[in-house]
Amino acid sequence: MNEDFDEKLLKEAFVDKSYIVQERLKREELGIEGDVEGFLKDNTELGSHGRELITSTLIRWIKKEFPKLPDEGLE
């Protein structure tokens, strides 16, 4: 079972914003110049995209399974 993953995207998926904040603080304490965002990206954007994908998929499924359900029911 070999899966092909975009390694950069996979690493991004596992980086929480709090980790980047923590790394920035560590670098400041050590006097290291340069921003963490230059080599790390958090998963906020991926999470938003995933949420939108799940929401649209569920709405399509609900509309198909319950065609008489009013729009208020979807909310």
Secondary structure by P-SEA (a helix, b strand, c coil): cccccaaaaaaaaaccaaaaaaaaaaaaaaccccccccccccaaaaaaaaaaaaaaaaaaaaaaacccccccccc
